[in-house]
Amino acid sequence: MTAVAAFYVLARSIASFRLVSRSPVLEGATPFQAYMQGAVDLLACILPDLDRYARTEWLVYGTGSPEDLSLVIIQTVITLAVLIAAALLDFCRKNF
C-alpha cells in the first residue's frame, strides 16, 4: 500500500518538480543540477499525468476530443508497461 501511495503522490506532484527544476534561479546550473533536471524530465515521461485523466470540463461541458483520449491511452499504456515490468521483476526475485 505504501508503494501505491508513493507512486500516486509522485505522479500527482511531478509537475511541481518539473517547475522547480526549470527555475530561473538555476540558469547558471552546475553539471549536477543539469543532470537532476534531466532525471526529473525522464521521470515525468515515465509517470502518468494524472491531471489529464478525468478533466472537469470534459464531464461538465463535454469538451473532450479524440486527441485528448489518445493522449490518455498512450499514458495508460506506458504506465501499464512500467507496472507490469515492476511486477515481473518482483516475481522473478521471489523464492518460492
N, C-alpha and C positions, 0 to 999 in steps of 0.2 A: 504494500500500500504506500509505503514511503517513496519508492521509486516512481510510482504512478503520479503521486502528488508532486514530486520534484520535477518530473517531465512536464506536467501541466503548468506549474509555476514558471519554469524556464521558457516554455513555448509562449506563455502569455506575456512575459517580460522581455523577450528577445528584442523587440522593437526599441525599448528603452536602452538596452545595452548598445544597440547599434547607434542610437542617437548620441550617447555618451562617448562612444569610440570615435565618432566623427566631430567631436567638439572642436571649435576654433582655437581653443587653448592648446591643442595638440598639433598645431601647424608645423612647428619645428620638432617633429616627433623623432625620437631615437629609433634605432632599428628594432628594439624590443617592443616599443609601442606600435610600430607598423606591423610587426608580427602578430601582436594581440588583436589589432584591428582586423587583420586577415582571418584570424581564428574565429572572431565573433561573426564575421561575414560568412565563413564556411558553416558555422553552427546555425546561422539564420537560414541558410539554404537547405539544411537538413531538417530543421524543425518546422512543423506546420504553422502557418499564420492563422491562429485561431480566431482572429478578429474577422476574417473573411468567410467563415463557415456558415454563420447564420446572422446576416446583417438585418437590422430592424427595418430598414427601408424596403428590403425585399419582401418582408412579411406584411408590412402595413400598406405600402404603396404599389407593390408588385413590379418593382423596377429591375428585377433580376434579368440578366440576359444569358444567352448560351455561352458567351465568353467568360462570364463570371463563374458559371457552372464548370466550364472546362478547367479553370484555374483551381477550383476546389477539388476536382477529380484528380488533377496532376499532383496536388499536395497530398491528397489522401493516398495515392499510390506510392509516393516517396516515403510517407510516414509508415505505411504498412510494410514496405520493404525493409526499413530500418528496424521496426519492431520484430519482424519475422527473423531477421538476421540475429538480433539480440537473443531471441528465444532459442534459436538453433544453437547458438554459441553456448547458452546456458545449459541446454540439454546435452550437448556433447561433452561438457566438462563434469557432469554429474556421474558419480559412481553408484551403480545400482547393485 
